[in-house]
Amino acid sequence: MTIEEKREQTIQGLADMLRTSPFQVEFKVKKKPAGIKVIIEVTQEQMDGITKQTLEKTERIEPKP
C-alpha cells in the first residue's frame, strides 16, 4: 500500500468516525501553525480494541517469519 493510499484510508476512517460520533471543532490562532491536529478521546477498552485490531491487520499484511 502506498503512502497516498494509507493517507486516503486514514482520511476515510476519520470521516466515518465523524459521521457516527459527536464531535467538536476548536480553532487556535498561532503565528506558525503546524497543520491540523486530530485528538480522539477514547476509553481504555476502546483503545485496547483499536490496538488489537491494528495488530491483527498488520500481521495479515506482514506475517511474522
NORCOR-V152142 format. One record per residue. SS is DSSP state (helix for helix, strand for strand, loop for the rest). OMEGA is omega in degrees with one decimal (999 if undefined). Layout:
# NORCOR-V152142
ss->SS omega->OMEGA
ss->SS omega->OMEGA
This chain:
# NORCOR-V152142
ss->loop omega->-178.9
ss->loop omega->178.4
ss->helix omega->-179.8
ss->helix omega->178.0
ss->helix omega->177.4
ss->helix omega->178.7
ss->helix omega->-179.9
ss->helix omega->178.7
ss->helix omega->178.1
ss->helix omega->178.5
ss->helix omega->179.4
ss->helix omega->178.1
ss->helix omega->177.6
ss->helix omega->178.8
ss->helix omega->178.4
ss->helix omega->178.6
ss->helix omega->179.7
ss->helix omega->179.0
ss->helix omega->-172.5
ss->helix omega->-177.1
ss->loop omega->174.1
ss->loop omega->179.7
ss->loop omega->-177.0
ss->loop omega->178.5
ss->loop omega->177.8
ss->loop omega->177.2
ss->loop omega->172.8
ss->loop omega->178.7
ss->loop omega->179.8
ss->loop omega->178.3
ss->loop omega->-179.2
ss->loop omega->-179.9
ss->loop omega->-179.9
ss->loop omega->-178.9
ss->loop omega->-178.9
ss->loop omega->177.4
ss->loop omega->179.2
ss->loop omega->177.3
ss->loop omega->-179.4
ss->loop omega->178.6
ss->loop omega->-178.9
ss->loop omega->173.7
ss->loop omega->178.7
ss->helix omega->179.1
ss->helix omega->178.6
ss->helix omega->-179.9
ss->helix omega->177.2
ss->helix omega->178.8
ss->helix omega->178.6
ss->helix omega->-179.6
ss->helix omega->180.0
ss->helix omega->-179.8
ss->helix omega->179.3
ss->helix omega->179.1
ss->helix omega->178.9
ss->helix omega->179.7
ss->helix omega->-179.8
ss->helix omega->-179.5
ss->helix omega->176.7
ss->helix omega->-178.2
ss->helix omega->-178.2
ss->loop omega->-178.7
ss->loop omega->178.1
ss->loop omega->180.0
ss->loop omega->999
